[in-house]
Amino acid sequence: MKTFKIGGVHPNDSKLSACQPIEVMGLPAKAVIPLSQHIGAPATPVVEKGAHVVVGQLIAQGTGFMSANIHSPYSGTIEKIDNAVDAWGMPCKSIFINVEGDEWDESIDRTDTIVRAFAYTPEEIVKKISDAGIVGLGGACFPTHVKLSIKAPAKADVLIVNGVECEPYLTCDHRLMMEHGEELMIGIKILMKAINVDRAIIGIECNKPDVIKHLTDLSIKHFGIEVCPLKMHYPQGGEKQLIDACIGRQVPSGALPISVGAVVDNVATCYAVYEAVQKNKPLIDRVVTVTGDKMSHPCNLKVRFGTPLKDLIDKAGGLPTEGEYKMIAGGPMMGRSFCNADSPSSKRTSGILILPEDKARRAEEENCIRCGKCIDACPMGLEPYLLSRISEVKNWDLMEEHHVMDCIECGCCLYTCPANRPLLDYIRMGKQTVGGIIRARAQKK
Amino acid sequence: MNIVITSIVILGAIGCLSAVILYFVAKKFKVEQDDRIDQIVEVLPGANCGGCGFAGCQGFATACVKAGSLENKFCPVGGAPVMQKVGSILGVEASEVEPMVAVVRCNGTCANRPKTNTYDGAKNCRIAASHYAGETACGYGCLGFGDCAAACNCGAIKVNPETGIVEIDEELCVGCGACAKACPHNVIEIRKKGLKGRRVYVGCVNKDKGAVARKACKAACIGCGKCEKTCPFGAIKVENNVAYIDFNVCKLCRKCVVECPTGAIKDVNFPTPPVKPAPKPVEEKKTVEEAKPVEPKVEEVKVEEVKVEEVRIEEVKTDTLDNGKKPDAVEQSLF
């Protein structure tokens, strides 16, 4: 079975909620919609305090090239536009909505019928995706229309669809592929048209045999789409790793996947594209896995953005009443632990993981013994122990020389370190600083 | 034998020729190096801290010689004595620069600002700050992992494990500003050391609205603006829900300290306790003003002894100052 060539680790996949069908989450009484749910500039609000909005109405417009529109996931009145506290305790500008009823925009097709035929030009498709505010739902939230706007002379020859879900615990993509396989196929067809390729590969790890079978059966009817079963190996969901695993091409250091002729999109994004193009429904909800070892009811929920995270956690069994616990937005490997459960869910929220007391704390840090395990594990071929050390002593030039910007922050080094050193913490700090230096330098020129 | 002589002659000739060439090249391409640069480097402390704003002591010396004056140039580590030496080398007068000191603008001790969660990552302020707001509900204050202490070349900063925030030893601090640069929340500010080390400053940088800030920390600045209204010198400005005292304007009257409802404004090194009930601040101001000229101290002591004659003493005071025979006159009037 195929996989990528360098590094990687094999954590226990702990997919507790793999058999739980997607449930639709109820509406909260009050919702908070953050204006920055994507990489790039925050969106600008286009509604005012006291205005009445319906589901699917544009409430914030993307500003500039790298940005995305935001639509109202609820119907009701705009209470205010003010700073809210996000999951990490930081202020972020948001739109507060008092939810009243569930009135949808009339242009949205809410039926379950699958619309197969489409006759749009690539430009029309990209326009529709851009209008619908679709971002990469794999986690990075990169605006999809930017990814699809390929500038010549670069040319794509294959679309790679990321159904890997290599993060332990998370099962949202798994359930989406099982329950909406047909729609997913149409979404992939639309994306293939948009970037003008005739081949698409869906990469799926072999811990989801049901999905592999289901999608292989479906792909027979859709010419050009093939399913590629992959060996379980973290971080296979990383763009560069997935391209290596599926088509054996290596993306050079500092380059984008398009340089080897590939465009990578997540399955959830493909489904959102289907909904936007065929059903006229903007991106207002997504599937979120809420799970944890001690949770009574790990589940997959279809959540509209702006629902408080606490509501989702309560649906899965609630927070532990005693002892310590750790809340993580995303999976255990790349997710970010957060401290404020009253904050709203957003396009970024792919999962919520509650780790119980015995797994909550990191183990005690010891001295580096230069065993080199982190080097073996690094999927980008870097030297994490060295990068971490030179970041500690703030030698930014040397960090740049050692390709810190190639780090994908997958956490393999941290996972594998026998001395429990906070390698990634320091590397991430170095990467942020070096990134800033590089940007400043580019601006000077 | 012949070969030996020939080679000696040839090599000697080449040597002489090279020497001549080198002599002229050295004359032609001579780099003019001012001796004063080396002299200045000699007198500088050699900490290479960058506190002066130049790249190390060599850079500072070069800049001084190049400019030919000491305007806007000050070595915070060496202070005035070193600057005088530098001035004597350059043959100019070293301008008086007031000594500066680092100040932690955070009152968020464990008692004032309870923890709401536990940080488990690398113990580094910058990493914690890029991850989230911090272990408390206040996302602006001191994180207490000691990036500033690591940056300090003088060992002047320590994290107090009891309060959870950093403390600065003003005896050791030279005001170079390395800590202020290291702090990701910009909590540390370099302020004037002040007369006898007396300073008044707002110990909070929380930009949240009053209620939110107060909920996070008992001693937060809530941006109420009382201090701004009270200040007779216009030294205080409230911006983004947080007050700031301009140390160049502040006259250390401490009216704001009394007025602050949360106790966010701190005063240090004052001999008398700061907080007095409302009617008294006028009197308080007097004592502070008196503290500036050095002479009247004699009378101050005696006021305590003979309370009844207060009025007379003040009269005497003006007289004595005019006559210039201060000690005798005071003694006479009292006995």
Chai-1 contact restraints between the chains, C-beta under 6 A:
chainA,res_idxA,chainB,res_idxB,connection_type,confidence,min_distance_angstrom,max_distance_angstrom,comment,restraint_id
A,W88,B,Y132,contact,1.0,0.0,6.0,A-B,restraint_1
A,G89,B,Y132,contact,1.0,0.0,6.0,A-B,restraint_2
A,G89,B,A133,contact,1.0,0.0,6.0,A-B,restraint_3
A,G89,B,G139,contact,1.0,0.0,6.0,A-B,restraint_4
A,M90,B,A133,contact,1.0,0.0,6.0,A-B,restraint_5
A,C339,B,N117,contact,1.0,0.0,6.0,A-B,restraint_6
A,R361,B,D120,contact,1.0,0.0,6.0,A-B,restraint_7
A,R362,B,D120,contact,1.0,0.0,6.0,A-B,restraint_8
A,P422,B,G121,contact,1.0,0.0,6.0,A-B,restraint_9
A,P422,B,A122,contact,1.0,0.0,6.0,A-B,restraint_10
A,D425,B,G121,contact,1.0,0.0,6.0,A-B,restraint_11
A,D425,B,A122,contact,1.0,0.0,6.0,A-B,restraint_12
A,D425,B,I127,contact,1.0,0.0,6.0,A-B,restraint_13
A,M429,B,R126,contact,1.0,0.0,6.0,A-B,restraint_14
A,M429,B,I127,contact,1.0,0.0,6.0,A-B,restraint_15
